[in-house]
Amino acid sequence: MIIKSPIITEKASFLREKFNKYSLYVSASANKHQIKLAVESMFGVKIAAINVITVKPKTKYFRGIVGRKKQRKKVYFSLIDGQKLDIMSV
């Protein structure tokens, strides 16, 4: 499964309202082309532009034990004019 979950933050809601840009967490191994095809087929919309960001894993310490967070990939995309998307249905 390529699409994991929507990003629900203040920044994401601001981008969605003002600029019609949507954001999702996706699989870390997916590329732009695969993500675009998955979003278009799942929601039935056309993507105008897509930006992919890889979030590097962080090192965390808990009671002297070293751990690492997982690597994640975020995608920001905009739709063709006149199209809307219900992002919470993911």
C-alpha positions in Angstrom: 0.0 0.0 0.0 1.5 3.3 -1.1 -0.7 5.8 0.7 -0.4 5.5 4.5 -2.4 8.4 6.1 -3.2 12.1 5.7 -1.2 14.7 7.4 -3.4 16.6 9.9 -1.6 19.7 11.1 -2.1 23.4 11.1 0.3 23.8 8.2 -1.5 21.1 6.2 -4.9 22.7 6.7 -3.6 26.1 5.8 -2.1 24.8 2.6 -5.4 23.0 1.8 -7.6 26.1 2.4 -5.4 28.8 0.8 -3.6 27.0 -2.0 -5.6 23.8 -2.7 -2.5 21.7 -1.8 -3.0 18.4 0.0 -0.5 16.3 2.1 -0.1 12.6 2.8 2.3 10.2 4.4 3.3 7.6 1.9 5.5 4.5 1.7 9.2 5.3 2.1 10.0 3.2 -1.0 7.5 4.9 -3.4 8.6 7.3 -6.1 6.7 10.3 -7.6 5.2 8.4 -10.5 3.8 5.6 -8.3 2.4 8.1 -5.8 0.7 10.1 -8.5 -0.9 7.0 -10.0 -2.1 5.8 -6.6 -3.7 9.1 -5.7 -5.3 9.6 -9.0 -6.8 6.1 -9.1 -7.9 6.1 -5.4 -9.6 9.5 -5.4 -10.5 9.9 -9.1 -8.8 13.3 -9.4 -6.0 14.8 -11.6 -2.8 16.0 -10.0 -1.2 19.2 -11.4 2.0 19.2 -9.4 3.6 16.9 -6.8 6.5 17.4 -4.3 8.0 14.6 -2.3 10.0 15.0 0.9 11.9 12.3 2.7 12.0 12.8 6.5 15.2 11.4 7.9 15.0 9.2 11.0 15.7 10.9 14.4 17.8 9.4 17.2 15.8 9.3 20.5 17.0 8.5 24.0 14.8 6.9 26.7 16.4 6.0 30.0 19.8 5.7 28.5 18.6 3.4 25.6 19.3 4.7 22.1 16.5 4.2 19.6 15.6 5.6 16.2 12.4 6.8 14.6 11.4 5.3 11.3 12.2 7.1 8.0 9.0 8.6 6.5 8.1 10.2 3.3 5.6 13.1 2.9 4.0 14.2 -0.3 2.4 17.6 -1.1 0.3 17.8 -4.2 -2.0 20.2 -5.9 -5.0 19.4 -8.0 -6.2 20.8 -11.3 -8.4 23.9 -10.9 -12.0 23.2 -9.9 -11.3 19.8 -8.3 -11.7 19.1 -4.6 -10.6 16.1 -2.4 -12.0 14.8 0.8 -8.6 13.9 2.4 -10.2 12.4 5.6 -11.6 9.5 3.6 -8.1 7.8 3.5 
